[in-house]
Amino acid sequence: MCLILVAWHAHSEFPLVVAANRDEFHVRATAPAAFWEDHPQVLAGRDLAGGGTWLGITRAGRFAALTNFRDPANHQPYAPSRGRLVADFLCGEADIDAYLDTLAPDDYNGFNLLLGDGRRLVAFSNVTHERHELAPGLYGLSNALLDTPWPKVGAGKTALEAALAHLPDEHRLWALLRDDRTHPDHTLPATGVPLEWERLLSAAFIRGTDYGTRSSTVLTVSAGGVVTFDEQSWLPGGVKGERRRYRYAMISTTV
C-alpha cells in the first residue's frame, strides 16, 4: 500500500473514511478483497506471496492498514513479510497497545502501521518506534512517516477534504485515487531510488506496466455502524480489472 488517506471523526455521519491505493509489482500473486475462509470475520485482500494483507477490516470494525517505508539502503532481503502485521491484528483479539507490545518491530523492513478498534486509531512506525494516537482530523500516509509532506500526500489530503462534503457520494474519493499526475522534480523526495523512479512513484495512481497501482480501496464506517468496502483492481498500464463491493452492519457499533 503506497497511499492511505484517512478522515478520522472529521465527518458527522462517517467517523472513518479511508481512500487507499496499493502499489506493487504486477507479477506478485494477490487475491482480491473477500471474507477469509480461515478467518470469516476478516474482510481484506490477500498477498499470496507473503500470506498477509495491506488493508482490512473485521465484522466488528477492527481496522488495520500498512505502508512500506522506502529505504532501499537498509532493505533486509530475508525479513518477514510486513503484511503479516496487518493480518495478525485483524485475526486477533488483543487491544491495540497489547498487540504492539508483542511485536519485534526490528525484525521487519521499515513500515508504517495504522490500527483501529472503533474507539481509537493509532499510528506506529518501526523507523521511529513511536506510537501516535490520532486526534480527529485528516491524515496522509505514503512510504515515509505519517503526514510527511510528499506532493501526493498533500494533494491527496486536500482532495479528501473536498470529497468529504459530498458523502455518501463517493465519486470524488475514487477520482482522487485515480490522479495519475506526476510532480515536478524539485518537489520530489530523495529516498535512495533513481530519479526516474521518484517521478513514477510521485503519482497517487501509477500506470506502470511492471509495477503500478494494483488496487484502490474506499472504506467508510457510518455513525450507525454500517461498513462499506469497495475494491477496484487494476491491471498493467492502469487497465480496469475486477470490482468488489461489500456492505454490512458491524457486530458492535463502537465507532
C-alpha positions in Angstrom: 0.0 0.0 0.0 1.6 3.2 -1.1 -1.0 5.9 -0.3 -3.5 5.9 2.5 -5.8 8.9 3.1 -7.8 8.8 6.3 -10.6 11.0 7.7 -11.0 10.1 11.4 -14.0 11.7 13.1 -13.8 14.5 10.6 -17.4 14.0 9.3 -20.5 13.9 11.4 -22.1 10.9 9.6 -18.9 8.9 8.8 -16.4 8.7 11.6 -14.0 6.7 9.5 -13.3 7.3 5.8 -10.3 5.7 4.1 -9.2 6.1 0.4 -6.1 4.0 -0.4 -4.0 2.7 -3.3 -1.9 -0.4 -3.1 1.2 -0.2 -5.4 3.1 -3.4 -6.2 4.7 -5.4 -9.0 2.0 -6.9 -11.2 3.6 -10.4 -11.1 3.1 -10.7 -7.3 0.2 -13.1 -6.7 -2.7 -11.4 -5.0 -6.3 -12.4 -4.1 -9.0 -9.7 -4.2 -10.9 -8.5 -1.2 -13.1 -11.1 0.4 -14.1 -12.5 3.7 -11.4 -15.0 4.5 -12.4 -18.7 4.7 -9.9 -19.4 7.6 -10.9 -16.2 9.5 -14.5 -15.4 8.4 -14.6 -12.1 10.4 -11.8 -10.6 8.3 -12.5 -8.7 5.1 -9.4 -7.9 3.1 -7.4 -8.7 0.0 -4.5 -11.2 0.4 -0.9 -11.2 -0.6 -0.5 -14.8 -1.8 3.3 -14.5 -1.9 3.7 -13.3 1.7 0.5 -14.5 3.3 -0.6 -11.2 4.8 -2.5 -8.2 3.6 -2.2 -4.4 3.2 -5.6 -3.2 4.4 -8.6 -4.8 6.0 -11.5 -4.5 8.5 -13.4 -7.1 10.5 -17.1 -7.6 11.1 -16.7 -5.8 14.5 -14.9 -2.8 12.9 -11.3 -3.7 13.8 -9.2 -2.0 11.1 -5.6 -2.1 10.0 -3.5 -0.8 7.1 0.1 -0.7 6.3 2.7 1.0 4.0 6.3 0.2 3.5 8.9 2.8 4.5 11.0 3.4 1.4 14.7 2.9 2.4 16.5 0.7 -0.1 19.8 1.2 1.6 18.6 -0.6 4.7 16.5 -3.3 3.0 16.8 -6.8 4.5 16.0 -9.3 1.8 15.1 -12.1 4.2 13.0 -10.1 6.6 9.4 -11.5 7.2 6.5 -10.1 5.2 5.2 -6.9 6.7 1.7 -7.8 5.5 1.6 -10.3 8.4 1.4 -7.3 10.8 -2.0 -6.3 9.4 -3.3 -9.9 9.1 -2.3 -10.8 12.7 -4.0 -7.8 14.2 -7.2 -8.4 12.2 -7.3 -12.1 13.1 -6.5 -11.5 16.8 -8.4 -10.0 19.7 -5.7 -8.1 21.6 -6.2 -4.4 22.0 -4.0 -2.0 20.1 -1.4 -1.4 22.8 -1.2 -5.1 23.8 -0.7 -6.1 20.1 2.0 -3.5 19.6 3.7 -4.7 22.8 4.0 -8.2 21.2 5.8 -7.1 18.1 9.5 -7.4 17.4 9.5 -4.4 15.0 13.2 -4.5 14.2 12.7 -7.9 12.6 10.9 -6.2 9.7 11.9 -3.8 7.0 10.6 -0.3 7.6 6.9 0.0 7.9 4.1 2.3 8.9 1.0 0.7 10.6 -2.4 2.1 11.3 -4.5 0.2 13.8 -8.1 0.9 14.8 -10.6 -0.7 17.1 -13.6 1.6 16.5 -12.8 3.8 19.5 -9.1 4.6 18.8 -6.9 5.0 15.8 -3.2 4.6 16.4 -0.2 5.0 14.0 3.1 3.2 14.7 6.3 3.0 12.7 9.3 0.8 13.3 11.5 3.6 12.0 10.9 5.8 15.0 9.4 3.2 17.4 6.8 5.8 18.3 3.0 5.4 18.8 0.7 8.2 17.9 -2.9 8.2 19.0 -4.7 10.1 16.2 -7.0 13.0 17.1 -9.9 13.8 14.9 -8.7 15.1 11.6 -7.3 14.2 8.1 -4.2 12.1 7.7 -2.0 11.0 4.8 0.5 8.2 4.7 2.7 7.1 1.8 6.2 5.5 2.0 7.5 7.9 4.7 6.3 8.8 8.1 2.7 9.8 8.7 1.9 13.2 7.2 5.3 13.6 5.6 4.6 16.4 3.1 5.3 14.4 -0.1 3.4 16.0 -3.0 0.9 13.2 -3.5 0.2 13.2 0.2 -0.6 16.9 0.3 -2.6 16.8 -2.8 -4.5 13.8 -1.6 -5.4 15.3 1.8 -6.7 18.4 0.0 -8.8 16.3 -2.3 -10.0 14.2 0.6 -11.2 17.3 2.5 -13.2 18.4 -0.6 -14.6 14.8 -1.1 -16.0 14.6 2.4 -18.5 17.3 1.7 -20.1 15.1 -0.9 -20.6 11.9 1.1 -22.3 9.5 0.8 -21.5 10.1 -2.9 -18.0 8.5 -3.2 -17.2 9.7 -6.8 -14.7 12.2 -5.6 -12.9 9.7 -3.4 -12.5 7.5 -6.4 -11.3 10.4 -8.5 -8.5 11.3 -6.1 -7.3 7.7 -6.2 -7.1 7.9 -10.0 -4.9 11.0 -10.0 -2.0 9.9 -12.2 -0.2 13.3 -12.4 3.4 13.2 -11.6 5.1 16.1 -9.7 8.0 18.4 -10.6 11.5 17.1 -9.8 12.2 19.8 -7.3 9.3 18.7 -5.1 10.3 15.0 -5.0 11.8 13.3 -2.0 15.2 11.7 -2.2 14.6 8.2 -0.9 17.5 6.4 -2.5 15.8 5.2 -5.7 16.8 6.6 -9.1 15.1 9.9 -10.1 13.0 8.2 -12.8 11.5 6.0 -10.1 10.9 9.0 -7.8 9.0 10.6 -10.7 6.9 7.4 -11.4 6.2 6.9 -7.7 5.2 10.6 -7.2 1.7 10.0 -8.7 -1.2 8.8 -6.5 -2.1 6.4 -9.3 0.8 4.6 -11.0 0.2 3.3 -14.5 3.4 1.2 -14.9 3.4 -2.0 -16.9 5.6 -4.0 -14.5 5.0 -2.0 -11.3 2.0 0.1 -10.6 -1.3 0.6 -8.7 -2.8 -2.9 -8.2 -5.9 -1.9 -6.3 -7.9 1.1 -5.0 -10.0 0.8 -1.9 -12.7 3.1 -0.5 -13.8 2.2 3.0 -16.3 4.1 5.1 -17.9 3.3 8.5 -21.1 5.2 9.3 -22.1 6.6 12.7 -24.7 3.8 12.7 -22.1 1.1 12.3 -22.5 0.3 8.6 -19.3 -0.6 6.8 -18.9 0.0 3.1 -15.8 -1.6 1.5 -15.2 -1.2 -2.3 -12.1 -2.5 -4.0 -11.2 -1.9 -7.6 -8.4 -4.0 -9.1 -6.1 -2.7 -11.8 -4.1 -4.5 -14.5 -0.8 -3.4 -16.0 -1.0 0.1 -17.5 -3.9 1.1 -15.3 -6.5 -1.0 -17.1 -9.6 -1.6 -15.0 -9.9 -5.1 -13.5 -12.3 -6.7 -11.1 -14.6 -4.7 -8.8 -15.6 -6.0 -5.3 -18.3 -4.3 -3.2 -19.3 -5.2 0.3 -21.9 -3.7 2.7 -22.6 -4.9 6.2 -23.7 -3.8 9.7 -20.9 -4.2 12.3 -21.4 -6.7 15.1 -20.5 -4.0 17.6 -21.2 -0.3 16.7 -18.5 1.3 18.9 -17.2 3.8 16.4 
